[in-house]
Every structure is written in structure tokens, then in C-alpha cells.
């Protein structure tokens, strides 16, 4: 009997030692969430492999008594893109996790400026090292039935070409000399070569931006970043930058970057007011700046 009691005591003592050896140390995980301006974000929903929580006024939340291991931490808030990252919880180590959530683009599609009956446009074009710089001014009235176009060499500040279309009549002059009347179709074809280039650039930016708005969760080869509000061409606009689009060519990579200012209030909301297009390749660099303004009020001068 004494032997049985002794064996039982030894067993219980051994079990208690083993139990102490397997004691799990748990940690508190402190999470802080910021926006892109580094301001704390409140009411962010947090999930840590089944545990949930929500940040306070200071953007903070603590997950208490978390065992060591690898977890997935997900942060989400309406109006922001979700964040998901794997974190390693180490035994006995203080855990401070900082997360930055990026604001989603909650914006309607950009409208086609060429649908407006009248506007003015300035296109500035320059090549690498400013070897070529031109400015083209276009005034369109009544959907192009009246149009004035002027090409300026920015190196000399001289007007090189002027075109004027008024109904069925059209004329052209070079370097501010005499006007010469020409068939309307001929002048229109010259105007189209300038006008279509600007429209194609703006349309490309518009299509890329609109695609990102339609498919915010889709995979695209570029990013769209909201920069902020600015007063451009007497309109209150929001600036966006579209970048990261890379094309592999024989001469290496070609990188494209667009900046676009979109009118955000008034009769011409969602129309572009400025576009800057950068083309960077291994051996060349081009930049176009296109300003569009006086929507609905532009007038062709009497010349």
C-alpha cells in the first residue's frame, strides 16, 4: 500500500513538472492605424485570425493575450483599401504594429471634353533637353464650326502658323504675314493633325483612369494616386497621378506617367482641366502639357 502511494506521488509530481514546462506565455499586440497623411484612423476594423477589434480615436487597438505564432492581420475601413499582412508573434516580446491605409478613389468617370460645344486649349510640347518646344493654342466654338489655331515656337516666341475656320470658309497664314484662303477641307486636315494628338493623349489618360474606377479590385499595370485639390484654370479641381505603366520594347523600357486635374464641382464637374503626359525611354523623353478651359464660353476672334 505504501509502495502504491509512493508511486502515485511520484507520478503527480512528475506531471506537475511537465505542466510547468509547457506553460504558454501570451503577449499583448498593440496596433496603430494611420491614413496616407500619417493621421490616426479611428473605427478601423481589425481581424487577427478570428480575433476582432476596432481602433479608437487615436487609431489604436490592443489584442490581448495572443500566443506566439504567425498570424494574418487584416485592417479595413470604408473608403480605404484593405490591408493584409502576415505578422510573427514572438514569445515574451512586445509587439507594436503600425499600418497605413490608402484612401480609395471614390470618383465618377472622367467625361469626354470634346462633347462640349466650345472651349479653349493650350498644348505645350517639348523634347529632351528642350531641343524642340512648341505651344499650340486652339479655340473651338459651336462644335468646331468656328475654330482658330495658333502654333508658337517657344524658342523664338514667334507665331509660325495660324488657321481660321468659320463655317464654310477657311484661311491660313504663316509668320503673321498675309492670310490665304484655302478649301475648308485642306485647312481642317492641318488642324486635325494638331487637334487629334491632344485629344488622343487626354483620351488615353481618361480611359486608364476610368478603367481603374470601374475595376478597383482588378489587376492593372499602373497605379492611380489622389494628390489633392487645386485651383487650375479658374476651376476647383482634384489632382491625380497615374504612373507605373511600363512597356518592354527593343530599346528597353518605356515608362509613362500622367498627371490629371479633374474639375470637381459646378457645371463642368468630371471634365479635365489639365493633363501632363510624360514619356520616358532609354534615349528620349517627351512631355506634353494640355490645359483646357473656358468650357461653354470660348469665342473665336474676328481676324
C-alpha positions in Angstrom: 0.0 0.0 0.0 2.8 2.3 0.9 4.5 1.5 -2.4 1.4 2.4 -4.3 1.0 5.7 -2.5 4.7 6.5 -3.2 4.3 5.7 -7.0 1.2 7.9 -7.1 3.0 10.8 -5.5 5.9 10.4 -7.9 3.5 10.4 -10.9 1.7 13.5 -9.7 5.0 15.3 -9.0 6.3 14.4 -12.5 3.1 15.6 -14.1 3.2 19.0 -12.3 6.8 19.4 -13.5 5.8 18.6 -17.1 2.9 21.0 -16.9 5.1 23.8 -15.7 7.5 23.2 -18.6 4.7 23.6 -21.2 3.3 26.9 -19.8 2.5 29.2 -22.7 3.4 32.9 -22.4 1.0 35.2 -24.1 1.5 38.7 -25.4 -0.4 41.9 -26.0 -0.4 43.1 -29.6 -0.7 46.9 -30.0 -1.9 48.0 -33.4 -2.0 51.6 -34.6 -3.5 52.6 -38.0 -2.8 55.8 -40.0 -4.0 57.3 -43.2 -1.7 58.4 -46.1 -1.2 61.8 -44.3 0.1 60.0 -41.2 -3.1 60.9 -39.2 -4.6 58.3 -36.8 -7.6 56.5 -38.2 -10.5 55.6 -35.9 -13.1 52.9 -36.4 -10.8 50.7 -38.4 -12.0 47.1 -38.3 -9.2 44.7 -37.3 -9.1 40.9 -37.6 -6.3 38.7 -36.2 -7.1 35.1 -37.2 -10.5 35.1 -35.6 -10.0 37.9 -33.0 -11.6 41.2 -33.9 -11.4 44.7 -32.8 -11.8 48.4 -33.8 -9.4 51.3 -33.4 -10.2 54.2 -31.0 -9.9 58.0 -31.5 -6.1 57.6 -31.6 -6.1 54.9 -34.2 -5.1 52.3 -31.6 -6.3 48.8 -30.6 -4.8 46.1 -28.5 -5.2 42.3 -29.0 -4.8 40.8 -25.5 -3.2 37.5 -24.6 -2.1 36.3 -28.0 0.0 33.2 -28.2 3.2 33.1 -30.2 3.0 32.1 -33.8 2.3 33.5 -37.3 -1.0 35.4 -37.9 -2.7 37.3 -40.6 -3.7 40.8 -39.6 -6.4 42.5 -41.7 -7.4 46.1 -41.4 -10.4 47.6 -43.2 -12.4 50.8 -43.3 -15.0 52.2 -45.7 -13.4 54.5 -48.2 -9.9 52.9 -47.8 -8.2 49.9 -49.5 -7.9 46.9 -47.2 -4.5 46.0 -45.7 -3.5 42.4 -45.1 -0.1 41.3 -43.8 1.4 38.3 -42.0 3.0 39.0 -38.6 5.2 36.8 -36.4 4.3 36.9 -32.7 7.4 36.0 -30.7 7.2 34.8 -27.1 7.9 37.4 -24.5 8.5 40.2 -27.0 6.5 43.4 -27.0 4.6 43.8 -30.3 3.9 47.2 -31.9 2.3 47.0 -35.3 1.8 50.1 -37.5 -0.4 50.1 -40.5 -1.1 52.7 -43.2 -4.4 52.5 -45.1 -4.6 54.1 -48.6 -7.7 56.1 -49.5 -9.8 54.5 -52.3 -10.6 56.6 -55.3 -14.3 57.1 -55.0 -14.8 59.1 -58.1 -17.1 59.1 -61.2 -15.6 58.6 -64.6 -13.9 61.4 -66.4 -16.1 62.9 -69.2 -15.1 63.5 -72.8 -14.2 67.2 -73.1 -14.8 67.1 -76.9 -18.5 66.8 -76.2 -18.6 70.4 -75.1 -19.6 72.9 -77.7 -16.9 75.4 -77.0 -13.6 75.6 -75.1 -10.0 76.8 -75.3 -7.0 74.6 -75.2 -3.3 75.2 -74.9 -0.9 72.4 -75.8 2.8 72.7 -74.8 5.2 70.2 -76.2 8.9 69.7 -75.5 11.6 67.1 -76.2 14.6 66.0 -74.2 17.0 68.9 -73.4 14.4 71.3 -74.8 15.7 70.7 -78.3 12.2 71.4 -79.6 9.5 73.4 -77.8 6.1 74.4 -79.2 2.9 75.8 -78.0 -0.4 75.3 -79.8 -3.4 77.4 -78.9 -6.8 76.1 -80.1 -10.2 77.9 -79.7 -13.2 75.8 -80.7 -16.7 77.3 -80.9 -20.0 75.7 -81.9 -18.5 72.1 -82.0 -15.7 73.2 -84.4 -17.8 75.1 -86.9 -15.7 78.0 -85.9 -12.1 77.4 -85.0 -8.9 79.3 -84.5 -5.5 77.6 -84.1 -2.1 79.2 -83.5 1.3 77.5 -83.4 4.1 79.3 -81.4 7.8 78.4 -81.5 8.7 78.8 -77.8 12.4 79.1 -78.6 11.8 82.3 -80.6 8.4 83.2 -79.2 7.2 83.7 -82.8 3.9 82.6 -84.3 4.7 80.2 -87.1 1.2 79.2 -88.2 -2.4 80.3 -87.8 -5.5 78.7 -89.0 -9.1 80.1 -89.1 -12.3 78.2 -89.9 -15.6 80.0 -90.0 -18.5 78.0 -91.4 -17.6 77.1 -95.0 -14.7 79.5 -95.2 -11.1 78.8 -94.1 -7.8 80.5 -94.3 -4.2 80.2 -93.2 -1.1 82.4 -92.7 2.5 81.9 -91.8 4.7 84.0 -89.5 1.9 86.7 -89.3 2.1 87.6 -93.0 -1.0 87.8 -95.2 -3.9 85.4 -94.9 -4.5 82.9 -97.7 -7.9 81.4 -98.3 -7.9 77.7 -98.9 -10.5 74.9 -99.3 -12.0 74.2 -95.9 -11.1 70.5 -96.1 -7.5 71.3 -96.6 -7.3 73.6 -93.5 -9.3 71.1 -91.5 -6.8 68.4 -92.2 -4.0 70.6 -90.9 -6.0 71.5 -87.8 -6.8 67.8 -87.3 -3.2 66.8 -87.1 -2.7 69.1 -84.0 -6.2 68.6 -82.5 -6.2 64.8 -82.7 -2.8 64.5 -81.0 -4.1 66.4 -77.9 -7.4 64.6 -77.9 -5.7 61.2 -78.1 -3.4 62.0 -75.1 -6.4 63.2 -73.0 -8.5 60.2 -74.1 -5.7 57.7 -73.1 -5.5 59.2 -69.6 -9.3 59.3 -69.4 -9.6 55.6 -70.4 -6.9 54.4 -67.9 -8.4 56.4 -65.1 -11.9 55.2 -65.9 -10.8 51.6 -66.1 -9.4 51.9 -62.6 -12.7 53.4 -61.3 -14.7 50.6 -62.9 -12.5 47.8 -61.7 -11.0 49.0 -58.4 -10.2 45.4 -57.3 -8.9 44.3 -60.7 -5.3 43.8 -61.6 -3.8 46.8 -63.6 -0.3 47.6 -64.6 -0.3 51.1 -63.1 -1.4 52.9 -60.0 -3.8 55.9 -59.6 -3.0 58.2 -56.6 -5.1 61.1 -55.4 -2.9 64.1 -54.6 -5.4 66.8 -53.5 -7.5 69.8 -54.6 -6.0 72.7 -56.6 -7.3 75.8 -58.4 -6.4 75.2 -62.0 -7.6 77.4 -65.0 -10.2 79.1 -62.7 -11.7 75.7 -61.8 -11.6 73.8 -58.4 -10.0 70.6 -59.4 -8.7 67.3 -57.9 -5.3 66.2 -59.0 -4.5 62.5 -59.7 -1.2 60.9 -60.8 -1.3 57.7 -62.9 2.1 56.0 -63.0 4.0 52.8 -63.2 2.8 51.7 -66.6 5.9 50.1 -68.3 6.2 48.7 -71.8 9.0 46.4 -72.9 10.4 47.5 -76.3 13.5 46.7 -78.3 15.3 49.7 -76.9 14.4 48.9 -73.3 11.7 50.0 -71.0 9.2 52.8 -71.8 7.7 54.4 -68.7 4.5 56.5 -68.9 3.3 58.9 -66.3 0.2 61.1 -66.4 -1.0 63.9 -64.1 -4.6 65.0 -64.5 -6.6 67.7 -62.8 -10.3 67.0 -62.8 -13.0 69.6 -62.2 -14.8 68.6 -59.0 -17.8 71.0 -58.8 -20.0 73.1 -61.0 -21.5 72.7 -64.5 -18.3 71.0 -65.8 -17.7 68.6 -62.9 -15.7 65.5 -64.0 -14.2 67.2 -67.1 -10.4 67.5 -67.3 -8.8 70.9 -66.9 -5.2 70.0 -67.2 -3.2 66.9 -68.3 0.6 66.4 -68.2 1.9 63.4 -70.1 5.5 62.2 -69.6 7.1 59.6 -71.9 10.5 58.3 -70.8 12.5 55.9 -72.8 16.2 55.0 -72.8 17.2 57.5 -75.5 14.4 60.1 -75.4 12.0 62.0 -73.2 8.8 63.8 -74.2 6.4 65.9 -72.2 3.0 67.3 -73.2 1.1 69.8 -71.0 -2.5 70.3 -72.1 -4.7 73.0 -70.5 -8.5 73.0 -71.2 -10.6 75.9 -70.0 -13.4 78.4 -70.8 -15.8 75.5 -71.2 -19.0 76.7 -72.8 -17.8 80.3 -73.2 -14.9 80.3 -75.7 -15.2 82.7 -78.6 -13.1 82.6 -81.9 -11.6 86.1 -82.6 -12.5 88.1 -85.6 -9.4 88.1 -87.9 
